[in-house]
Amino acid sequence: REARCGLHHGRPAGRGGNGGSDGSVVELVSLATRLGGNIPGSVAKTGSGSRRRGTIAFKEPTEKFSEVVSDVRAMGTVQNLAIGGQDVSAKYVDLQARLKNAESQRDAMLALLQQARTVSAIIAVQTQLGQITGVIEPLKGQISYYHHATSYSTIPLTVHAAAAPLTPLTDDWVSPAPCSPCP
């Protein structure tokens, strides 16, 4: 599963030293690691008007997905949230079947290798074994990838600092000291 969120953090820009988004990113990093996840990347930058914005992506164990989304929602105002997933069951089953078939071919070739009596027969069987091994290893890699991909949920987030509240202008900005006459 994947959740894409845009989080508007409640701290106004100009308070807390950095406009709040860096603090949110720190909170998100803490959340991700506390629940057993990892952080593939994050970026913090200043946008227009000195508003800070941060982007963070983290991977969480799939069983923690709902807890993470709930905790993220509690950190600020979620401006948008999209949750999706991709069913890879058919691909995974297909890879498992192809691996089983390739391993059966390898086992048959190993049995033939034991029976080979001439150098040319041994070379021919070893060539076939090399090709079959070349099929088995990528299949194992793809199966491992799908196993890992389905064990973790990816959660990319964009954090925006709240805008600083506007202070109305008053006449207080004018200096109370009398002006000296111009020459």
Disulfide bonds with the S-S distance in Angstrom:
none
